[in-house]
Structure formats: C-alpha cells, structure tokens
Amino acid sequence: MRLIPQHYYVYIVSNYSRTVYHTSSSDNMRLLVYKFKRSIYNSAYERGQKTNQLMFYERFNTRKEAEERVKEIRNWDREKKEKLIKKINPQLLCINRVII
C-alpha cells in the first residue's frame, strides 16, 4: 500500500459581502469547500458570520507549520490580510471552484 503524503492548509474565508475574514487550517480542502457549498460550518463563528467564500489558501507539510501560520495571520489587521489575499486573488473573488 502506498502512502499519500499529508498536507495541511491555512485558509482565509469571507462572507458574501466581504465584511469579515476568518483564518483557520484544514488537512482536507476539498471536504472544506464541499461543506461550504452545503452550508455545513466548522465552527460557530463561521456559521454566525456565514463565511463560506474561500479567498486564500497556503499549503504546509506539517500541522505545526500550519497552526503557527494561522496564529500569525489572525494577529494581522484587515489591510494586511487583504494584501496577502490579493497576492493570489487580486480581485478578491471566491475561489471555491479552484479546489474542486
């Protein structure tokens, strides 16, 4: 049996009106986007803010790296988060379809 390397992702999601950004991590981006499409949220925060629009993601080799990056980004102000998002998503569009 061949083992598939495990990757961890840091992602930023927003709501439809882009009034909030939420940063978290996952080891399964396809499942995450599937849940977004069906309004199945991972946290009470995501449910309350209706953050189901994937804006940004980065891939890491270890869970520890991903968790450290989440902590770093969560401490940023909105402007800095938008700058990061715009590096891969200049128009701030929902990129859910890129994952599936």
Secondary structure as GFF3:
##gff-version 3
##sequence-region A 1 100
A	DSSP	beta_strand	8	14	.	.	.	ID=ss1
A	DSSP	beta_strand	21	26	.	.	.	ID=ss2
A	DSSP	alpha_helix	29	37	.	.	.	ID=ss3
A	DSSP	alpha_helix	44	49	.	.	.	ID=ss4
A	DSSP	beta_strand	53	60	.	.	.	ID=ss5
A	DSSP	alpha_helix	63	74	.	.	.	ID=ss6
A	DSSP	alpha_helix	78	88	.	.	.	ID=ss7
A	DSSP	alpha_helix	96	99	.	.	.	ID=ss8
###
